């Protein structure tokens, strides 16, 4: 993948995170209080599986989010954006 393509894909990811934050801030999306993977009641983060759908996230705790990022942190993760 060319550097220019990777930069534009990263821009899409940044926009998706920003869009999600704004939706939470303005009350359009409610952040649950438990992880959808391990079911622990804790502060959760939104994990994007497709950055084109910025408000479609899996709500996970930091520990599960790290595991998901390791699983998806490859070229394959970016393929879903193109």
N, C-alpha and C positions, 0 to 999 in steps of 0.2 A: 504494500500500500504506500502510495506517495505521501510525503510530508504534508502537502497541501490538503489532501483528502483527510488525513488524520486530524489536522487542525480544524477543518470544518466539522468533522464528526465530534470532536471535543466541544466545539461551540454549541452543537445541538444538545450535548449532555449538560453543559452549563445552563443553557436556557431551560431545559427540563427541570433541573433542580430549582432554579429561580421561580419558574411557574408554579411548581408544587409548593414552595415556601409561601408565595403570595396567596395561593388558594387556601392554605391553612390559616394564614394571618387574617384573611378576610372572611373566614368562616364558611367557605364553599366546600371544604373538606374537613372532616373531623378525624384527628389522629386518635386511633384506639389506644388503650392503656395496656395492651398485652401483645406479645409476639405471636404472629400467625404460624410460626414454625414450632417453637418449643413451648408455647402457651404461657411462658412466664409473664407475670404482671410487672411491667417495667416500662421505662420510656422507650419508645420505638422510633425507628427511622424508616423512611420509604426507600425500598429497593426497586429501581427501574429495570425491567427486563427488556424494554423497548423504549428508547429515549424519544421516539416520535410520538409516543402516547404519554405525555408528561404527567398526567394525573392518574395514570394507571400504574399503581405501585403495589408491592407486597410489603406489608408492615412487619418489620422484624427488629429484634433487639440487636445491640451492637455485636454480640458474639455470633449470632446467626448471620448478620449482615457480612461480617468478615468472611465467614465460610462461603457464603454465596458469591462474594467478590472473588475469592480464590477460584471458585468453580468457573465463573464466567470471565475472569480476567485474562482474556486471550484475544486473538484476532477475531474469533467467532463472535465475541460480544459485540464488536463494532459492525459485524455483518448485518445485524438486525436493524441498523440505523440507515443503511444505504438503500 
